[in-house]
């Protein structure tokens, strides 16, 4: 059991190699560094994050890993390492917790050379916390009034505050070109945004015209996502605790844990 560093790069949460360290990992202590589990067994490990008073504001990222290594044998040249972890998002700054929010931009349909239809949706993090975006796309008002979906977003993104990226939904090859009314529903925690647009899929190997937006819906709250919870992952339980109100002159800390 150990903490390791992580970063947000190219619209993705990137784990550091091995036991990579950063500022956040130096603040994390675990009440157990090793556990022994029987088949289907469980163990609880408590992680404590102690943020120094002089810490600068901003977000830090890391992972708490549970790792096991295959037994070493003289005749074996390859050592297998299996690990599973829980992401950490720690925000430090003055005042209350930053707002989490995002906006949905351009919708662009396309077909691969093999004929698979897809739709790329541009998104931007307009809040003050990192976001992990997931969602679905539903198609209605198609040829002869046909409907299809909902289809899951197959390629989501993790966006740092102020960053932009894209999510991609893929559809069955036999889906007709349309026209269709596409309803895109995206969410990150309690923040949910929807947009509906008219789209037309192109022929194989082409990129279609930008979707014409019909409506936009904002639901859920644009709030900071601080979590105090128990996360169980194959025998790993990590408790992420949100600090209370700090004394005067101390920075406030918020930690969010993600699977």
GROMACS elastic network, one bead per residue, 0.5 to 0.9 nm:
[ bonds ]
;  ai    aj funct       b0    kb
    1    30     6  0.78731   500
    1    32     6  0.71732   500
    1    34     6  0.55832   500
    1    35     6  0.77964   500
    1    45     6  0.85026   500
    1    64     6  0.72443   500
    1    65     6  0.56454   500
    1    67     6  0.63211   500
    1    68     6  0.89323   500
    2    19     6  0.76975   500
    2    25     6  0.88742   500
    2    28     6  0.89862   500
    2    29     6  0.85659   500
    2    30     6  0.74912   500
    2    33     6  0.65781   500
    2    34     6  0.87577   500
    2    63     6  0.84205   500
    2    64     6  0.57776   500
    2    65     6  0.54407   500
    2    66     6  0.68975   500
    2    67     6  0.81877   500
    3    19     6  0.73075   500
    3    20     6  0.85601   500
    3    21     6  0.80179   500
    3    24     6  0.87382   500
    3    25     6  0.56587   500
    3    26     6  0.86482   500
    3    28     6  0.69553   500
    3    29     6  0.82072   500
    3    30     6  0.84572   500
    3    62     6  0.70250   500
    3    63     6  0.56136   500
    3    65     6  0.59995   500
    4    15     6  0.78696   500
    4    16     6  0.67504   500
    4    17     6  0.84239   500
    4    18     6  0.75693   500
    4    19     6  0.51338   500
    4    20     6  0.52094   500
    4    21     6  0.54797   500
    4    22     6  0.74605   500
    4    24     6  0.84461   500
    4    25     6  0.58528   500
    4    62     6  0.56987   500
    4    63     6  0.53274   500
    4    64     6  0.63810   500
    4    65     6  0.73272   500
    5    14     6  0.89366   500
    5    15     6  0.66384   500
    5    16     6  0.54147   500
    5    17     6  0.84214   500
    5    19     6  0.74377   500
    5    20     6  0.52701   500
    5    22     6  0.52300   500
    5    23     6  0.80538   500
    5    24     6  0.71360   500
    5    25     6  0.61943   500
    5    60     6  0.88066   500
    5    61     6  0.64869   500
    5    63     6  0.62868   500
    5    64     6  0.88927   500
    6    13     6  0.70585   500
    6    14     6  0.55213   500
    6    16     6  0.51315   500
    6    17     6  0.89060   500
    6    20     6  0.79469   500
    6    21     6  0.84056   500
    6    22     6  0.78803   500
    6    60     6  0.81887   500
    6    61     6  0.51623   500
    6    63     6  0.67045   500
    6    87     6  0.85624   500
    6    88     6  0.86921   500
    7    12     6  0.83488   500
    7    13     6  0.60220   500
    7    14     6  0.52150   500
    7    15     6  0.67194   500
    7    16     6  0.75286   500
    7    60     6  0.78717   500
    7    61     6  0.58591   500
    7    62     6  0.73749   500
    8    11     6  0.66556   500
    8    12     6  0.56213   500
    8    14     6  0.58680   500
    8    15     6  0.88650   500
    8    61     6  0.78106   500
    8   130     6  0.86643   500
    8   158     6  0.72132   500
    8   159     6  0.72014   500
    8   160     6  0.65661   500
    9    12     6  0.54283   500
    9    13     6  0.65545   500
    9    14     6  0.65178   500
    9   158     6  0.86056   500
    9   159     6  0.84677   500
    9   160     6  0.85568   500
   10    13     6  0.84512   500
   10    14     6  0.89708   500
   10   157     6  0.88816   500
   10   158     6  0.86405   500
   10   159     6  0.84714   500
   10   165     6  0.81458   500
   11   156     6  0.88267   500
   11   157     6  0.53617   500
   11   158     6  0.51239   500
   11   159     6  0.52522   500
   11   160     6  0.76679   500
   11   163     6  0.77695   500
   11   164     6  0.75732   500
   11   165     6  0.59458   500
   11   166     6  0.81450   500
   12   132     6  0.87747   500
   12   156     6  0.85916   500
   12   157     6  0.56656   500
   12   159     6  0.69098   500
   13    61     6  0.86002   500
   13    87     6  0.88849   500
   13   132     6  0.87922   500
   13   157     6  0.82146   500
   13   158     6  0.59228   500
   13   159     6  0.82911   500
   15    18     6  0.86877   500
   15    20     6  0.84805   500
   15    62     6  0.75115   500
   15    63     6  0.73952   500
   16    19     6  0.71715   500
   16    20     6  0.51790   500
   16    21     6  0.78783   500
   16    62     6  0.83919   500
   16    63     6  0.88407   500
   17    20     6  0.55646   500
   20    25     6  0.86738   500
   21    24     6  0.78969   500
   21    25     6  0.58065   500
   21    26     6  0.73430   500
   21    62     6  0.87352   500
   22    25     6  0.54817   500
   22    26     6  0.67249   500
   22    60     6  0.86383   500
   22    61     6  0.85909   500
   22    62     6  0.80537   500
   23    26     6  0.54468   500
   23    27     6  0.69677   500
   23    60     6  0.76126   500
   24    27     6  0.53042   500
   24    28     6  0.67331   500
   24    49     6  0.81421   500
   24    51     6  0.83669   500
   24    60     6  0.61329   500
   24    61     6  0.68458   500
   24    62     6  0.66723   500
   24    88     6  0.89996   500
   24    90     6  0.79523   500
   25    28     6  0.52441   500
   25    29     6  0.83009   500
   25    49     6  0.86870   500
   25    61     6  0.87929   500
   25    62     6  0.68492   500
   25    63     6  0.84201   500
   25    64     6  0.89192   500
   26    29     6  0.80762   500
   26    49     6  0.89494   500
   26    50     6  0.89236   500
   27    48     6  0.80109   500
   27    49     6  0.54199   500
   27    50     6  0.51751   500
   27    51     6  0.60909   500
   27    52     6  0.79770   500
   28    47     6  0.65992   500
   28    48     6  0.56207   500
   28    50     6  0.65382   500
   28    51     6  0.87474   500
   29    32     6  0.87974   500
   29    46     6  0.83759   500
   29    47     6  0.57727   500
   29    48     6  0.53232   500
   29    49     6  0.66448   500
   29    50     6  0.81290   500
   30    33     6  0.64396   500
   30    45     6  0.68166   500
   30    46     6  0.57465   500
   30    48     6  0.64068   500
   31    45     6  0.62927   500
   31    46     6  0.56129   500
   31    47     6  0.67315   500
   31    48     6  0.82150   500
   32    35     6  0.70516   500
   32    44     6  0.88037   500
   32    45     6  0.60909   500
   32    46     6  0.75519   500
   32    47     6  0.88349   500
   33    45     6  0.85317   500
   34    66     6  0.86357   500
   35    43     6  0.70853   500
   35    44     6  0.89568   500
   35    45     6  0.86897   500
   36    41     6  0.87953   500
   36    43     6  0.82153   500
   37    40     6  0.76076   500
   37    41     6  0.51888   500
   37    42     6  0.64029   500
   37    43     6  0.72171   500
   37   235     6  0.76835   500
   38    42     6  0.79710   500
   39    42     6  0.88649   500
   40   234     6  0.81806   500
   40   235     6  0.77889   500
   41   234     6  0.84115   500
   41   235     6  0.63095   500
   42   232     6  0.86405   500
   42   234     6  0.72239   500
   42   236     6  0.68540   500
   42   237     6  0.82848   500
   43   235     6  0.53618   500
   43   236     6  0.60702   500
   43   237     6  0.67818   500
   44   232     6  0.82904   500
   44   235     6  0.73895   500
   44   236     6  0.61290   500
   44   238     6  0.68539   500
   44   239     6  0.86707   500
   45   236     6  0.67853   500
   45   237     6  0.55468   500
   45   238     6  0.55033   500
   45   239     6  0.75202   500
   46   237     6  0.73905   500
   46   238     6  0.54069   500
   46   239     6  0.55090   500
   46   240     6  0.80926   500
   47    64     6  0.83328   500
   47   238     6  0.60699   500
   47   239     6  0.60797   500
   47   240     6  0.67946   500
   47   241     6  0.85427   500
   48   239     6  0.81266   500
   48   240     6  0.75381   500
   48   241     6  0.76561   500
   49   240     6  0.83238   500
   49   241     6  0.81764   500
   49   255     6  0.87331   500
   51    54     6  0.84099   500
   51    55     6  0.67975   500
   51    92     6  0.87056   500
   51   251     6  0.88611   500
   51   253     6  0.74753   500
   52    55     6  0.54859   500
   52   251     6  0.89177   500
   53    56     6  0.87184   500
   53   249     6  0.85349   500
   53   250     6  0.57785   500
   53   251     6  0.65054   500
   54   250     6  0.81593   500
   54   251     6  0.80343   500
   55    92     6  0.76926   500
   55    93     6  0.89559   500
   55   251     6  0.77209   500
   56    92     6  0.71101   500
   56    93     6  0.74451   500
   56   251     6  0.84738   500
   57    91     6  0.73591   500
   57    94     6  0.75675   500
   57   251     6  0.78804   500
   58    90     6  0.82541   500
   58    91     6  0.56834   500
   58    92     6  0.52451   500
   58    93     6  0.63528   500
   59    89     6  0.68685   500
   59    90     6  0.54424   500
   59    92     6  0.62604   500
   59    93     6  0.87680   500
   59   129     6  0.76186   500
   59   130     6  0.80479   500
   59   160     6  0.88327   500
   60    88     6  0.79811   500
   60    89     6  0.60004   500
   60    90     6  0.51095   500
   60    91     6  0.64468   500
   60    92     6  0.83129   500
   61    87     6  0.75131   500
   61    88     6  0.55362   500
   61    90     6  0.63602   500
   61    91     6  0.89424   500
   62    86     6  0.85429   500
   62    87     6  0.59547   500
   62    89     6  0.68361   500
   62    90     6  0.84798   500
   63    85     6  0.60762   500
   63    86     6  0.54888   500
   63    88     6  0.55180   500
   63    89     6  0.88179   500
   64    84     6  0.84645   500
   64    85     6  0.53291   500
   64    86     6  0.53720   500
   64    87     6  0.66482   500
   64    88     6  0.74789   500
   64   238     6  0.80107   500
   65    83     6  0.63924   500
   65    84     6  0.57330   500
   65    86     6  0.67315   500
   65    87     6  0.88604   500
   65   236     6  0.87355   500
   66    82     6  0.83989   500
   66    83     6  0.54066   500
   66    84     6  0.54670   500
   66    85     6  0.60050   500
   66    86     6  0.89313   500
   66   235     6  0.88762   500
   66   236     6  0.68145   500
   67    81     6  0.69659   500
   67    82     6  0.56845   500
   67    84     6  0.66244   500
   67    85     6  0.84263   500
   68    80     6  0.84359   500
   68    81     6  0.58515   500
   68    82     6  0.53880   500
   68    83     6  0.62728   500
   69    72     6  0.84838   500
   69    79     6  0.70972   500
   69    80     6  0.57710   500
   69    82     6  0.63876   500
   69    83     6  0.86511   500
   70    79     6  0.60498   500
   70    80     6  0.52979   500
   70    81     6  0.64812   500
   70    82     6  0.83592   500
   71    79     6  0.77134   500
   71    80     6  0.85404   500
   72    75     6  0.87241   500
   72    76     6  0.71009   500
   72    77     6  0.87713   500
   72    78     6  0.87188   500
   72    79     6  0.68415   500
   73    76     6  0.52817   500
   73    77     6  0.80802   500
   73    79     6  0.89234   500
   74    77     6  0.76614   500
   76    79     6  0.74240   500
   84   233     6  0.74063   500
   84   234     6  0.79790   500
   84   236     6  0.84877   500
   85   233     6  0.75829   500
   85   236     6  0.82157   500
   85   259     6  0.73798   500
   86   231     6  0.80013   500
   86   233     6  0.80555   500
   86   236     6  0.89680   500
   86   238     6  0.77017   500
   86   257     6  0.66584   500
   86   258     6  0.59845   500
   86   259     6  0.51121   500
   87   256     6  0.82316   500
   87   257     6  0.55239   500
   87   259     6  0.59830   500
   88   240     6  0.84905   500
   88   255     6  0.69128   500
   88   256     6  0.60026   500
   88   258     6  0.65044   500
   89   129     6  0.86875   500
   89   130     6  0.76622   500
   89   254     6  0.81829   500
   89   255     6  0.55614   500
   89   257     6  0.61852   500
   89   258     6  0.78273   500
   90   253     6  0.70159   500
   90   254     6  0.56631   500
   90   256     6  0.63130   500
   90   257     6  0.85947   500
   91    97     6  0.81848   500
   91    98     6  0.85407   500
   91   129     6  0.75402   500
   91   252     6  0.82903   500
   91   253     6  0.57977   500
   91   254     6  0.51291   500
   91   255     6  0.62523   500
   91   256     6  0.83822   500
   92    97     6  0.86782   500
   92   251     6  0.65679   500
   92   252     6  0.58483   500
   92   254     6  0.65518   500
   92   255     6  0.87987   500
   93    96     6  0.81483   500
   93    97     6  0.79419   500
   93    98     6  0.85684   500
   93   251     6  0.56717   500
   93   252     6  0.57901   500
   93   253     6  0.69338   500
   93   254     6  0.88818   500
   94    97     6  0.83079   500
   94   250     6  0.82407   500
   94   251     6  0.54921   500
   94   252     6  0.60342   500
   94   253     6  0.88044   500
   95    98     6  0.86029   500
   95   251     6  0.79474   500
   95   252     6  0.70008   500
   96   224     6  0.89837   500
   96   252     6  0.76716   500
   97   128     6  0.86091   500
   97   129     6  0.89379   500
   97   223     6  0.80887   500
   97   224     6  0.56575   500
   97   225     6  0.83985   500
   97   226     6  0.82820   500
   97   252     6  0.81570   500
   97   253     6  0.83454   500
   97   254     6  0.71267   500
   98   127     6  0.71998   500
   98   128     6  0.50438   500
   98   129     6  0.64825   500
   98   223     6  0.73641   500
   98   224     6  0.55704   500
   98   225     6  0.88964   500
   99   126     6  0.88524   500
   99   127     6  0.53662   500
   99   128     6  0.55206   500
   99   129     6  0.68791   500
   99   222     6  0.59032   500
   99   225     6  0.84220   500
  100   125     6  0.80209   500
  100   126     6  0.74770   500
  100   128     6  0.57329   500
  100   129     6  0.54158   500
  100   130     6  0.77315   500
  100   131     6  0.75936   500
  100   161     6  0.86772   500
  100   188     6  0.85926   500
  100   190     6  0.89281   500
  100   191     6  0.71746   500
  100   221     6  0.85080   500
  100   222     6  0.52461   500
  100   223     6  0.50320   500
  100   224     6  0.51495   500
  100   225     6  0.72430   500
  101   124     6  0.87747   500
  101   125     6  0.62204   500
  101   126     6  0.53636   500
  101   128     6  0.76985   500
  101   129     6  0.80719   500
  101   131     6  0.82645   500
  101   188     6  0.84675   500
  101   191     6  0.64451   500
  101   192     6  0.85289   500
  101   221     6  0.84842   500
  101   222     6  0.52721   500
  101   223     6  0.73523   500
  101   224     6  0.87332   500
  102   123     6  0.69282   500
  102   124     6  0.54912   500
  102   127     6  0.64061   500
  102   131     6  0.83561   500
  102   187     6  0.89439   500
  102   188     6  0.87934   500
  102   191     6  0.80502   500
  102   192     6  0.85938   500
  102   193     6  0.77555   500
  102   222     6  0.86020   500
  103   122     6  0.85977   500
  103   123     6  0.56955   500
  103   124     6  0.53708   500
  103   125     6  0.66807   500
  103   126     6  0.66918   500
  103   193     6  0.72878   500
  104   107     6  0.85572   500
  104   121     6  0.71771   500
  104   122     6  0.60384   500
  104   124     6  0.67055   500
  104   184     6  0.89925   500
  104   186     6  0.84437   500
  104   193     6  0.73842   500
  104   194     6  0.77200   500
  104   195     6  0.72291   500
  104   216     6  0.88361   500
  105   121     6  0.67259   500
  105   123     6  0.56146   500
  105   124     6  0.76196   500
  105   195     6  0.89037   500
  106   120     6  0.80056   500
  106   121     6  0.58642   500
  106   122     6  0.52786   500
  106   123     6  0.80139   500
  106   210     6  0.66923   500
  106   211     6  0.71103   500
  106   212     6  0.88963   500
  106   213     6  0.87129   500
  107   119     6  0.67227   500
  107   120     6  0.57797   500
  107   122     6  0.66157   500
  107   197     6  0.78470   500
  107   199     6  0.82584   500
  107   209     6  0.88067   500
  107   210     6  0.57344   500
  107   211     6  0.52134   500
  107   212     6  0.81658   500
  107   213     6  0.84921   500
  108   118     6  0.84520   500
  108   119     6  0.54885   500
  108   120     6  0.51874   500
  108   121     6  0.65800   500
  108   122     6  0.85908   500
  108   199     6  0.79868   500
  108   201     6  0.89269   500
  108   207     6  0.74898   500
  108   208     6  0.64103   500
  108   209     6  0.64115   500
  108   211     6  0.60099   500
  109   117     6  0.72966   500
  109   118     6  0.57864   500
  109   120     6  0.64303   500
  109   121     6  0.89111   500
  109   199     6  0.69143   500
  109   200     6  0.69146   500
  109   201     6  0.54734   500
  109   202     6  0.73178   500
  109   207     6  0.63404   500
  109   208     6  0.51496   500
  109   209     6  0.69540   500
  109   210     6  0.70971   500
  109   211     6  0.74868   500
  110   116     6  0.82752   500
  110   117     6  0.57148   500
  110   118     6  0.53661   500
  110   119     6  0.61043   500
  110   120     6  0.80526   500
  110   200     6  0.87909   500
  110   201     6  0.58582   500
  110   202     6  0.59491   500
  110   203     6  0.80108   500
  110   204     6  0.80181   500
  110   205     6  0.76778   500
  110   206     6  0.59071   500
  110   208     6  0.52414   500
  110   209     6  0.85382   500
  111   114     6  0.76932   500
  111   115     6  0.54099   500
  111   116     6  0.52461   500
  111   118     6  0.60711   500
  111   119     6  0.86036   500
  111   173     6  0.88384   500
  111   201     6  0.69584   500
  111   202     6  0.62631   500
  111   203     6  0.63678   500
  111   205     6  0.54525   500
  111   206     6  0.56870   500
  111   207     6  0.64880   500
  111   208     6  0.80653   500
  112   115     6  0.50716   500
  112   116     6  0.51854   500
  112   117     6  0.65398   500
  112   118     6  0.79217   500
  112   203     6  0.86860   500
  112   204     6  0.56584   500
  112   206     6  0.69501   500
  112   207     6  0.85195   500
  113   116     6  0.75207   500
  113   203     6  0.88103   500
  113   204     6  0.50665   500
  113   206     6  0.76311   500
  114   173     6  0.82711   500
  114   204     6  0.65435   500
  114   205     6  0.72886   500
  115   173     6  0.58081   500
  115   174     6  0.83366   500
  115   203     6  0.74138   500
  115   205     6  0.69679   500
  116   170     6  0.73841   500
  116   171     6  0.67027   500
  116   172     6  0.64480   500
  116   174     6  0.80652   500
  116   175     6  0.84722   500
  116   204     6  0.75323   500
  116   205     6  0.89666   500
  117   169     6  0.87496   500
  117   170     6  0.60888   500
  117   171     6  0.53965   500
  117   172     6  0.68352   500
  117   173     6  0.62197   500
  117   174     6  0.87215   500
  117   175     6  0.73592   500
  117   176     6  0.89952   500
  117   177     6  0.84442   500
  117   201     6  0.69137   500
  117   202     6  0.83090   500
  117   203     6  0.89621   500
  117   204     6  0.81561   500
  118   168     6  0.69259   500
  118   169     6  0.55560   500
  118   171     6  0.58094   500
  118   172     6  0.88402   500
  118   201     6  0.82046   500
  119   167     6  0.84030   500
  119   168     6  0.57223   500
  119   169     6  0.53314   500
  119   170     6  0.65565   500
  119   171     6  0.84308   500
  119   201     6  0.86510   500
  120   166     6  0.64446   500
  120   167     6  0.58675   500
  120   169     6  0.66491   500
  120   170     6  0.89272   500
  121   165     6  0.84831   500
  121   166     6  0.53583   500
  121   167     6  0.52949   500
  121   168     6  0.62838   500
  121   169     6  0.82495   500
  121   184     6  0.84449   500
  122   164     6  0.73508   500
  122   165     6  0.59055   500
  122   167     6  0.66629   500
  122   168     6  0.89552   500
  123   163     6  0.87254   500
  123   164     6  0.56944   500
  123   165     6  0.55226   500
  123   166     6  0.55985   500
  123   167     6  0.74935   500
  124   159     6  0.77250   500
  124   161     6  0.85992   500
  124   162     6  0.68535   500
  124   163     6  0.59081   500
  124   165     6  0.63981   500
  124   166     6  0.83422   500
  125   128     6  0.79996   500
  125   129     6  0.82145   500
  125   130     6  0.76747   500
  125   131     6  0.71707   500
  125   159     6  0.62606   500
  125   160     6  0.68842   500
  125   161     6  0.54809   500
  125   162     6  0.51744   500
  125   163     6  0.55924   500
  125   164     6  0.62167   500
  125   165     6  0.86397   500
  126   129     6  0.88830   500
  126   161     6  0.65766   500
  126   162     6  0.56589   500
  126   163     6  0.79710   500
  126   164     6  0.89297   500
  127   130     6  0.80827   500
  127   131     6  0.88735   500
  127   161     6  0.58828   500
  127   162     6  0.70604   500
  127   222     6  0.82270   500
  127   223     6  0.88868   500
  127   224     6  0.88923   500
  128   160     6  0.82085   500
  128   161     6  0.51458   500
  128   162     6  0.76991   500
  128   224     6  0.81463   500
  129   159     6  0.86588   500
  129   160     6  0.67776   500
  129   161     6  0.55574   500
  129   224     6  0.70411   500
  129   225     6  0.81009   500
  130   158     6  0.69272   500
  130   159     6  0.55128   500
  130   161     6  0.55929   500
  131   157     6  0.79852   500
  131   158     6  0.54539   500
  131   159     6  0.52644   500
  131   160     6  0.66849   500
  131   161     6  0.79223   500
  131   187     6  0.89809   500
  131   188     6  0.59680   500
  131   189     6  0.82314   500
  132   156     6  0.74410   500
  132   157     6  0.60045   500
  132   159     6  0.67278   500
  132   187     6  0.81141   500
  132   188     6  0.55594   500
  132   189     6  0.80428   500
  132   258     6  0.87669   500
  133   156     6  0.56621   500
  133   157     6  0.56379   500
  133   158     6  0.64023   500
  133   159     6  0.81084   500
  133   167     6  0.80437   500
  133   186     6  0.65036   500
  133   187     6  0.56274   500
  133   188     6  0.50105   500
  133   189     6  0.84833   500
  134   152     6  0.80497   500
  134   153     6  0.62309   500
  134   154     6  0.85136   500
  134   155     6  0.82496   500
  134   156     6  0.56104   500
  134   157     6  0.77337   500
  134   167     6  0.81543   500
  134   185     6  0.84658   500
  134   186     6  0.56677   500
  134   187     6  0.56634   500
  134   188     6  0.66628   500
  135   151     6  0.85993   500
  135   152     6  0.60558   500
  135   153     6  0.53736   500
  135   154     6  0.88095   500
  135   156     6  0.81514   500
  135   167     6  0.89731   500
  135   184     6  0.75151   500
  135   185     6  0.53995   500
  135   187     6  0.59981   500
  135   188     6  0.87023   500
  136   149     6  0.83856   500
  136   150     6  0.59055   500
  136   151     6  0.53183   500
  136   153     6  0.52640   500
  136   154     6  0.88308   500
  136   169     6  0.76420   500
  136   183     6  0.82727   500
  136   184     6  0.60964   500
  136   185     6  0.54088   500
  136   186     6  0.66905   500
  137   149     6  0.68283   500
  137   150     6  0.53343   500
  137   151     6  0.51655   500
  137   152     6  0.64825   500
  137   153     6  0.70929   500
  137   169     6  0.69642   500
  137   182     6  0.66399   500
  137   183     6  0.55779   500
  137   185     6  0.63212   500
  137   186     6  0.87098   500
  138   147     6  0.78689   500
  138   148     6  0.62265   500
  138   151     6  0.62658   500
  138   152     6  0.89834   500
  138   181     6  0.82186   500
  138   182     6  0.57601   500
  138   183     6  0.51751   500
  138   184     6  0.67067   500
  138   185     6  0.84450   500
  139   142     6  0.72131   500
  139   146     6  0.83465   500
  139   147     6  0.55490   500
  139   148     6  0.50328   500
  139   149     6  0.61485   500
  139   150     6  0.72575   500
  139   151     6  0.87385   500
  139   180     6  0.61226   500
  139   181     6  0.56260   500
  139   183     6  0.64132   500
  139   184     6  0.89805   500
  140   145     6  0.72223   500
  140   146     6  0.63073   500
  140   148     6  0.65043   500
  140   149     6  0.86043   500
  140   180     6  0.59313   500
  140   181     6  0.51285   500
  140   182     6  0.65468   500
  140   183     6  0.80405   500
  141   144     6  0.77099   500
  141   146     6  0.58914   500
  141   147     6  0.64034   500
  141   178     6  0.86422   500
  141   179     6  0.77683   500
  141   180     6  0.55867   500
  141   181     6  0.57211   500
  141   182     6  0.87899   500
  142   145     6  0.50557   500
  142   147     6  0.61564   500
  142   148     6  0.84625   500
  142   176     6  0.83107   500
  142   177     6  0.86914   500
  142   178     6  0.54811   500
  142   179     6  0.57594   500
  142   181     6  0.69795   500
  143   146     6  0.56491   500
  143   147     6  0.86491   500
  143   176     6  0.76967   500
  143   177     6  0.86044   500
  143   178     6  0.58506   500
  143   179     6  0.68695   500
  143   180     6  0.76016   500
  146   180     6  0.87943   500
  147   180     6  0.85974   500
  148   151     6  0.80277   500
  148   175     6  0.85399   500
  149   152     6  0.84176   500
  149   171     6  0.86395   500
  150   183     6  0.89779   500
  151   154     6  0.84498   500
  151   169     6  0.69524   500
  151   170     6  0.74397   500
  151   171     6  0.71237   500
  152   155     6  0.88773   500
  152   169     6  0.65247   500
  152   170     6  0.80717   500
  153   156     6  0.63441   500
  153   167     6  0.67200   500
  153   168     6  0.58363   500
  153   170     6  0.74713   500
  153   186     6  0.86482   500
  154   167     6  0.76806   500
  154   168     6  0.60026   500
  154   169     6  0.54527   500
  154   170     6  0.67733   500
  155   166     6  0.83777   500
  155   167     6  0.54754   500
  155   168     6  0.51911   500
  155   169     6  0.70215   500
  156   166     6  0.73742   500
  156   168     6  0.69194   500
  157   165     6  0.68649   500
  157   166     6  0.67671   500
  157   167     6  0.63225   500
  158   165     6  0.83993   500
  159   162     6  0.78579   500
  159   163     6  0.56773   500
  159   164     6  0.67731   500
  159   165     6  0.71501   500
  160   163     6  0.54398   500
  160   164     6  0.83584   500
  161   164     6  0.88134   500
  171   174     6  0.85078   500
  171   175     6  0.70004   500
  172   175     6  0.55780   500
  173   176     6  0.83549   500
  175   178     6  0.83299   500
  176   179     6  0.84512   500
  176   201     6  0.77272   500
  177   180     6  0.79080   500
  177   199     6  0.88543   500
  177   200     6  0.57435   500
  177   202     6  0.63201   500
  177   203     6  0.75565   500
  178   181     6  0.86893   500
  178   199     6  0.74469   500
  178   200     6  0.52849   500
  178   201     6  0.64203   500
  179   198     6  0.70264   500
  179   199     6  0.58220   500
  179   201     6  0.73749   500
  180   197     6  0.83436   500
  180   198     6  0.58193   500
  180   199     6  0.54110   500
  180   200     6  0.62580   500
  180   201     6  0.84514   500
  181   196     6  0.67981   500
  181   197     6  0.56898   500
  181   199     6  0.62454   500
  181   200     6  0.88072   500
  181   214     6  0.87528   500
  182   195     6  0.81851   500
  182   196     6  0.55221   500
  182   197     6  0.53499   500
  182   198     6  0.61934   500
  182   199     6  0.66941   500
  182   211     6  0.86412   500
  183   194     6  0.70392   500
  183   195     6  0.58520   500
  183   197     6  0.66454   500
  183   198     6  0.89776   500
  184   193     6  0.82826   500
  184   194     6  0.54597   500
  184   195     6  0.53284   500
  184   196     6  0.62304   500
  184   197     6  0.83959   500
  185   192     6  0.72776   500
  185   193     6  0.60492   500
  185   195     6  0.68275   500
  185   196     6  0.88237   500
  186   191     6  0.85087   500
  186   192     6  0.58118   500
  186   193     6  0.54753   500
  186   194     6  0.62564   500
  186   195     6  0.88588   500
  187   190     6  0.71398   500
  187   191     6  0.55839   500
  187   193     6  0.63129   500
  187   194     6  0.86540   500
  187   220     6  0.89791   500
  188   191     6  0.53959   500
  188   192     6  0.66036   500
  189   192     6  0.78043   500
  189   225     6  0.68905   500
  190   219     6  0.86654   500
  190   220     6  0.54940   500
  190   221     6  0.58682   500
  190   222     6  0.73091   500
  190   223     6  0.73921   500
  190   224     6  0.88921   500
  190   225     6  0.76668   500
  191   218     6  0.83752   500
  191   219     6  0.69352   500
  191   220     6  0.50232   500
  191   221     6  0.52809   500
  191   222     6  0.54253   500
  191   223     6  0.72006   500
  192   217     6  0.85435   500
  192   218     6  0.63800   500
  192   219     6  0.52396   500
  192   220     6  0.54048   500
  192   221     6  0.75812   500
  192   222     6  0.83392   500
  193   216     6  0.76491   500
  193   217     6  0.59124   500
  193   219     6  0.60825   500
  193   220     6  0.80633   500
  194   215     6  0.83088   500
  194   216     6  0.56836   500
  194   218     6  0.64497   500
  194   219     6  0.80015   500
  195   213     6  0.71308   500
  195   214     6  0.76011   500
  195   215     6  0.57491   500
  195   217     6  0.61746   500
  195   218     6  0.88288   500
  196   211     6  0.89877   500
  196   212     6  0.84618   500
  196   213     6  0.58682   500
  196   214     6  0.54002   500
  196   215     6  0.52414   500
  196   216     6  0.64049   500
  196   217     6  0.85862   500
  197   211     6  0.55733   500
  197   212     6  0.50653   500
  197   215     6  0.70705   500
  198   210     6  0.89860   500
  198   211     6  0.54489   500
  198   212     6  0.50976   500
  198   213     6  0.64836   500
  198   214     6  0.69852   500
  199   208     6  0.83565   500
  199   209     6  0.76525   500
  199   210     6  0.73203   500
  199   212     6  0.67449   500
  199   213     6  0.89718   500
  200   208     6  0.68274   500
  200   209     6  0.73363   500
  200   210     6  0.87851   500
  200   211     6  0.76632   500
  201   206     6  0.88338   500
  201   207     6  0.79969   500
  201   208     6  0.58787   500
  201   209     6  0.82415   500
  202   205     6  0.81246   500
  202   206     6  0.58937   500
  202   207     6  0.62879   500
  202   208     6  0.50253   500
  202   209     6  0.81555   500
  203   206     6  0.58935   500
  203   207     6  0.82417   500
  203   208     6  0.83482   500
  204   207     6  0.86703   500
  208   211     6  0.85716   500
  209   212     6  0.88543   500
  213   216     6  0.78040   500
  218   221     6  0.85914   500
  219   222     6  0.87260   500
  220   223     6  0.88458   500
  221   224     6  0.89683   500
  224   254     6  0.88253   500
  225   254     6  0.84383   500
  225   255     6  0.83483   500
  225   256     6  0.64724   500
  226   241     6  0.87830   500
  226   242     6  0.66396   500
  226   254     6  0.59322   500
  226   255     6  0.58462   500
  226   256     6  0.51244   500
  226   257     6  0.82657   500
  227   240     6  0.69707   500
  227   241     6  0.71631   500
  227   242     6  0.66359   500
  227   254     6  0.83900   500
  227   255     6  0.68488   500
  227   256     6  0.52530   500
  227   257     6  0.66963   500
  228   239     6  0.71849   500
  228   240     6  0.55114   500
  228   242     6  0.57304   500
  228   255     6  0.83755   500
  228   256     6  0.78978   500
  228   257     6  0.84611   500
  229   238     6  0.83244   500
  229   239     6  0.59006   500
  229   240     6  0.60593   500
  229   241     6  0.72278   500
  229   257     6  0.83242   500
  230   237     6  0.63319   500
  230   238     6  0.60480   500
  230   240     6  0.71357   500
  231   236     6  0.75148   500
  231   237     6  0.50564   500
  231   238     6  0.55371   500
  231   239     6  0.66520   500
  231   240     6  0.84390   500
  231   257     6  0.84321   500
  231   258     6  0.88180   500
  231   259     6  0.80871   500
  232   235     6  0.63305   500
  232   236     6  0.52591   500
  232   238     6  0.70491   500
  233   237     6  0.63763   500
  233   238     6  0.87330   500
  233   259     6  0.84350   500
  234   237     6  0.84086   500
  238   257     6  0.89910   500
  239   257     6  0.87772   500
  240   255     6  0.68972   500
  240   256     6  0.71699   500
  240   257     6  0.64722   500
  241   254     6  0.85092   500
  241   255     6  0.70612   500
  241   256     6  0.85759   500
  242   253     6  0.74232   500
  242   254     6  0.57650   500
  242   255     6  0.59718   500
  242   256     6  0.81354   500
  243   246     6  0.76288   500
  243   252     6  0.76993   500
  243   253     6  0.63821   500
  243   254     6  0.67817   500
  243   255     6  0.83008   500
  244   252     6  0.83056   500
  244   253     6  0.85985   500
  245   248     6  0.89790   500
  245   252     6  0.70418   500
  245   253     6  0.89683   500
  246   249     6  0.80190   500
  246   250     6  0.57845   500
  246   251     6  0.68912   500
  246   252     6  0.59844   500
  246   253     6  0.84475   500
  247   250     6  0.56768   500
  247   251     6  0.84848   500
  247   252     6  0.89971   500
  248   251     6  0.84244   500
